């Protein structure tokens, strides 16, 4: 979890408890980190700007301007560095791609992203 989110929560908790944050900073940071970690599975993910999207090949949920002519659509995609990704295929441009069912297609103007939820544990 981001340090700025933990610190903001710690300061808010200290204010709510009418306790000077600076006097007990270590306590409030630890308390906020524990509370946010416990609450994380219940919090809804938020859309994030594309400047923070991972470009290491992991799949994420993308919001794109258009998909097959419809606005505001989402798809699962990943960033590809470009070049020859598959030996016997032509080179591709770097960018965001998704699996269309038979090939990887370039995503049209991604505008936001969020992480995919963790896979369910087998029963």
Secondary structure, DSSP 8 states (H G I E B T S, - for coil): --HHHHHHHHHHHHHHTT--GGGGHHHHHHHHHHHHHHHGGGS----B-GGG---SS--EEEEEEEETTEEEEEEEEEEE--B-SSTTS--B-SEEEEE-SSSEEE-S-EEEEEE--------
